[in-house]
Amino acid sequence: MNPITNISQLFAAQNYKLTPQREAIVKVLLDNEEEHLSVEEVYMRVKSSYPHLGLATVYRTLELLCELHIVEKMNFGDGVARYDLRDYDHAHMHHHLICNVCGRLEEIKDDWLLELEQRLEAEYGFSVTDHRLDFKGTYNTCKRSGCKGEKERKAVS
């Protein structure tokens, strides 16, 4: 099913409308899924299509998308709230590798925690409905000072 159709159905199920402005915001997130955009970045990208759209509308729409579990509000340690689309092909949110040196972010789509969830259910009577892990560390390329991000950061300093 088309992601926009799916999201429209999620809106309708909660008695919300996917207005053209909201749809434009969702499309920006879909088109830039790998980037984990901030509110300001979403606003700048949607503004070309909807010049009269305000930043407050983008904030409210992103918060509604979070409330409806369509996106996840993330903080990767840089002090900026970012938004990540949930993957409806998977039961849980995907995980992230975050490099402490260059800030590189990589998604892990595989769910490696199924065995742990089953154990939590069996041993504690606790049924996991969702989880998300952010692994922070350093890529080997950063340790060898061959990291592209490190060079870019030094050039800016």
C-alpha positions, 0 to 999 in steps of 0.5 A: 500500500502507498505510504500516504494512503496508509498514513491517511487511513491512520489519520482518519481512524483517529478522526483527523484529516490529512490536509494538503499541508500535513500531506506535504510535511509527510512527503518531506519526511518520506522523501528524506527518510534517511536524514532524520530532519529537524522541525526547521529542516522540514519547514524549509523543505515544505516552504517551497510548496506552501510559502504561507505555511508557518513554522508553528503548523509544522511543529503541530503537525510533527507532534500530531504525527508523533501522537499517532505513532507515525513518526518518532521524535529523536534526540541523537545527543546534538541538542536538536529534536529530529523526526524519524518515520516508523517502519510499518513493515516491522513490529518495532522502531528501528535502531541506530548506530551513532558515531561519537567522533563524526556524528554519522548515523546509521539505521539498523532495520533488523530486530535483534531483540525478539529473543529478549522480548520472549524472555521478558514475557516468560520470566516477568510476564511483561509484554513488550509493545515497542522498543528502540535502541541507539548505540553510541560508539566510534567507527573504526574509520574514525579511530584511524583518523580517516573519518570524513566527518572528522576532517569536515569538523576540523575544517569548520573549527 
